[in-house]
Amino acid sequence: MEIRKIDAALITETVKKLYTDMNYFIGDDILTALKKAENSESSEIGKNVLSQLIENNKIAAKEEVPVCQDTGMAVLFVEYGDKIVIENGSFEEAVQEGVRRAYIDGYLRKSVVDDPVFERINTKDNTPAIIYTTIVPGDKINILAGCKGFGSENMSAIKMLTPSAGIEGVKKFILDTVKYAGPNPCPPIVVGIGIGGTFEKAAMLAKKATLRPIDTSNPDSRYAELENELLSEINKMGFGPAGLGGDNTALGVNIEYFPTHIAGMPVAVNICCHAARHKEAEI
């Protein structure tokens, strides 16, 4: 396979479109789930909240304005082909410029501060984005992009369980995390779960899981069954839409896993609000 040359400008424009589109247009998987939740919701208040969310998403799409005022922090999972050369710039710079243009030109709220502890000065363009890159065979670049608001991000957690905790320990930690979050992450939520790897790998898997369409299941039937069981248990908690009570506390539970050390069983829970903004593109 010959080396393929890609102009940095194409990457910038692709990333810009991903971020404006995901903020203006709710995903089909989420919209379908919201409509399904509205039909099944027994609480009149909860049903009304879901109806308003659906209407809000329609207005955002029509007016091309953000579905939520918190337009999040940009996170990208990139599969980068090993037969690619970037011309007229670097991949990193091109991605950051795409995020910068989306947030400035698209009138999206800039929510990133340069120093997390002391000065906390806004960078004024929502950069830097967080980029996870995997080198893969081929001459294409696949970008899975999301923007994560921190009302839900702040409710996330990780725990280094040992193998003796077993499946019951895994379930307890996940359910305790969601219960502690309560109404804070703008339910109905999407729960991303990462199991295995190392401390940081589990957290990365959980974040990536929030970007997986909620109308899909883990290909391993055991984990798919666990997803369904956890979704049922979470919805029994009764927090409901907007935390005002009801049957639909969560729209979906997505689990991703990775091999881990014989002595450990890391589990990360990344909670996402009902918007669960994500888009994907291939260059």
C-alpha positions in Angstrom: 0.0 0.0 0.0 1.4 3.4 -1.0 1.7 6.3 1.4 -1.3 8.6 1.3 -0.9 12.3 1.7 -3.6 14.3 3.6 -3.6 18.0 3.9 -3.9 19.3 7.4 -6.7 21.6 6.3 -8.9 18.6 5.6 -8.5 17.4 9.2 -9.2 20.8 10.6 -12.4 21.2 8.6 -13.6 17.6 9.5 -13.0 18.2 13.2 -14.8 21.6 13.1 -17.8 20.1 11.4 -17.9 17.2 13.9 -18.0 19.6 16.9 -20.6 22.0 15.4 -22.8 19.2 14.3 -22.7 17.3 17.6 -23.7 20.4 19.5 -26.5 21.4 17.1 -28.0 18.0 16.2 -28.8 15.4 18.7 -27.8 11.8 17.7 -30.5 9.6 16.2 -29.8 7.0 18.9 -30.4 9.5 21.7 -33.5 11.0 20.1 -35.0 7.6 19.6 -34.3 6.6 23.2 -35.8 9.8 24.5 -39.0 9.2 22.5 -39.1 5.6 23.8 -38.6 6.9 27.3 -41.4 9.4 26.9 -43.8 6.7 25.8 -42.9 4.4 28.7 -42.7 7.1 31.5 -45.4 6.7 34.1 -44.7 10.0 35.9 -46.5 12.9 34.3 -43.8 15.3 35.4 -41.1 12.9 34.0 -43.1 12.6 30.7 -43.3 16.4 30.5 -39.6 16.8 31.0 -38.8 14.2 28.3 -41.2 16.0 25.9 -39.4 19.3 26.6 -36.0 17.7 26.0 -37.2 16.4 22.6 -38.7 19.8 21.7 -35.4 21.5 22.8 -33.5 19.2 20.5 -35.8 20.0 17.6 -35.4 23.8 18.1 -31.6 23.4 18.4 -31.4 21.6 15.1 -33.7 24.1 13.3 -31.9 27.2 14.7 -28.5 25.6 14.7 -27.8 26.5 18.2 -26.3 24.2 21.0 -28.7 21.7 22.6 -27.1 22.6 25.9 -25.3 25.7 27.3 -22.4 23.5 28.5 -20.8 22.6 25.2 -18.2 20.5 27.1 -14.6 19.6 26.8 -13.5 18.1 23.5 -12.3 14.5 23.6 -11.3 12.5 20.5 -10.5 8.8 19.9 -8.4 8.5 16.7 -7.5 5.5 14.7 -4.6 6.7 12.6 -3.5 4.7 9.6 0.3 3.9 9.4 0.4 4.7 5.7 -0.5 8.4 6.1 1.6 11.6 5.9 0.1 14.9 6.9 1.1 17.9 4.7 1.1 21.6 5.5 1.0 21.1 9.2 0.8 18.4 11.9 -2.1 16.2 12.9 -2.1 17.5 16.5 -2.2 21.2 15.3 -4.9 20.4 12.7 -7.2 18.8 15.3 -6.7 21.6 17.8 -7.4 24.2 15.1 -10.6 22.4 14.2 -11.8 22.5 17.8 -10.8 26.1 18.0 -12.7 27.1 14.9 -15.8 25.1 15.9 -16.1 26.8 19.3 -15.3 30.3 18.0 -17.2 30.3 14.7 -20.0 28.1 16.0 -20.6 30.3 19.0 -20.1 27.4 21.4 -19.4 28.2 25.1 -15.6 28.1 25.9 -15.2 26.1 29.1 -11.5 25.2 29.3 -9.1 26.8 31.8 -5.4 26.6 31.3 -4.3 25.8 34.9 -6.7 23.6 36.9 -5.6 24.7 40.4 -4.3 28.3 40.6 -5.1 30.9 38.0 -7.8 29.0 36.1 -7.7 31.5 33.2 -10.1 30.6 30.3 -8.2 29.6 27.1 -11.0 31.4 25.2 -11.2 28.8 22.4 -12.0 25.5 24.3 -8.6 24.1 23.5 -6.6 22.0 24.2 -8.7 19.0 23.2 -7.8 15.6 24.6 -6.7 13.3 21.9 -6.3 9.5 22.2 -4.5 8.1 19.2 -4.1 4.4 18.1 -1.9 3.6 15.2 -3.6 1.0 12.9 -2.8 -0.5 9.5 -4.0 1.4 6.5 -4.3 4.8 4.9 -7.4 6.2 6.6 -8.0 8.2 9.8 -11.1 7.5 11.8 -12.2 10.1 14.4 -14.7 9.4 17.1 -15.3 12.8 18.8 -17.3 13.8 21.8 -17.8 16.8 24.0 -18.2 16.2 27.7 -20.0 18.6 30.0 -18.8 18.6 33.6 -22.1 18.5 35.4 -22.0 14.8 34.6 -18.2 14.4 34.4 -18.0 15.4 38.1 -20.2 12.5 39.1 -17.8 9.9 37.5 -15.6 7.6 39.6 -13.0 4.9 39.4 -12.1 2.1 41.8 -9.3 -0.4 41.9 -11.1 -3.5 42.8 -9.3 -6.8 43.4 -10.5 -10.1 41.8 -12.0 -11.2 45.0 -14.7 -8.5 44.6 -16.2 -10.6 41.8 -19.1 -9.6 39.6 -21.1 -8.6 42.6 -18.4 -6.1 43.7 -18.4 -4.7 40.2 -22.1 -4.2 40.1 -22.2 -2.7 43.6 -19.5 -0.1 42.8 -21.3 0.9 39.6 -24.7 1.2 41.2 -23.4 3.0 44.2 -21.7 5.5 41.9 -24.9 6.2 40.0 -26.9 6.4 43.2 -24.5 8.9 44.7 -24.8 11.0 41.5 -28.5 11.2 41.9 -30.1 14.0 40.0 -26.8 16.0 39.5 -25.8 14.7 36.0 -29.0 15.8 34.2 -30.9 12.5 33.9 -31.8 10.5 32.0 -28.2 9.6 31.8 -25.9 7.4 29.7 -23.5 5.3 31.8 -20.2 4.4 30.3 -18.2 1.7 32.1 -14.6 0.6 31.6 -13.4 -2.6 33.2 -9.8 -3.9 33.2 -6.5 -2.6 31.9 -4.8 -0.2 34.4 -6.0 2.8 36.4 -5.9 5.1 33.4 -7.0 2.6 30.8 -10.2 1.8 32.6 -11.1 5.5 32.7 -10.4 5.9 29.0 -12.6 2.9 28.2 -15.4 4.3 30.3 -15.2 7.6 28.4 -15.1 5.9 25.1 -18.1 3.8 26.2 -20.2 7.0 26.6 -19.6 7.7 22.9 -20.9 4.3 21.7 -24.4 4.5 20.3 -26.9 3.3 23.0 -28.8 1.2 20.5 -25.8 -1.2 20.4 -24.7 -3.8 22.9 -21.3 -5.2 23.8 -20.5 -8.1 21.4 -19.8 -10.4 24.3 -23.1 -11.8 25.5 -22.0 -11.8 29.1 -21.3 -8.1 29.1 -24.4 -7.4 27.0 -26.5 -9.1 29.7 -24.7 -7.1 32.4 -25.5 -3.9 30.5 -29.2 -4.7 30.5 -29.2 -5.8 34.2 -27.5 -2.6 35.3 -29.8 -0.4 33.2 -32.8 -2.1 34.8 -31.4 -1.6 38.3 -30.5 2.0 37.7 -34.0 2.8 36.4 -35.5 1.2 39.6 -33.7 4.0 41.6 -36.5 6.3 40.6 -34.5 9.6 40.1 -36.3 9.9 36.7 -36.0 12.7 34.1 -34.3 15.8 35.5 -34.2 14.1 38.9 -37.9 14.8 39.5 -38.9 11.2 39.8 -39.9 8.6 37.3 -39.0 5.4 35.5 -36.2 6.7 33.2 -33.1 7.6 35.2 -30.9 6.2 32.4 -31.2 5.8 28.7 -28.4 3.3 28.3 -25.5 1.5 29.9 -22.4 0.8 27.8 -19.5 -1.4 28.9 -16.1 -1.8 27.4 -13.4 -4.1 28.8 -9.7 -4.8 28.4 -7.3 -7.5 29.7 -5.8 -6.7 33.1 -3.3 -7.9 35.7 -3.9 -11.1 37.7 -4.0 -9.0 40.9 -6.5 -6.3 39.8 -9.9 -5.5 38.4 -10.1 -1.7 37.7 -13.6 -0.4 37.2 -14.4 3.1 36.0 -17.8 4.7 35.7 -18.2 7.8 33.4 -21.6 9.3 33.7 -23.0 11.4 30.8 -26.0 13.6 30.6 -28.9 12.8 28.3 -27.4 14.7 25.4 -24.4 12.2 25.0 -23.0 14.3 22.1 -20.8 12.3 19.8 -20.0 12.2 16.1 -17.7 10.0 13.9 -15.9 10.7 10.6 -13.5 8.9 8.4 -10.9 10.7 6.3 
